[in-house]
Amino acid sequence: MTRIINGERRYGVWSGCYMGQAEDPTRCIEEVWPSDGRIPHQCSRKRGHGPDGMYCKQHAKKHNMET
């Protein structure tokens, strides 16, 4: 689950890793689940679409932010 900790987005937060991973400002902000269904992580695609250019093209379309 994506959480905001000390003003920054954190990905993959769970009881075994309560701080998760810090947001990579060059990548899409969508949280995605791996095929093995374990711990979600930040999308690996480049930003540049949707509100403020925070999403990749695929996730901007998924949320109907871009046609």
Summary of the structure (lengths in Angstrom):
residues: 67
radius of gyration: 12.3
end to end distance: 27.2
largest distance: 39.2
contacts: 166
relative contact order: 0.19
helix: 13%
strand: 28%
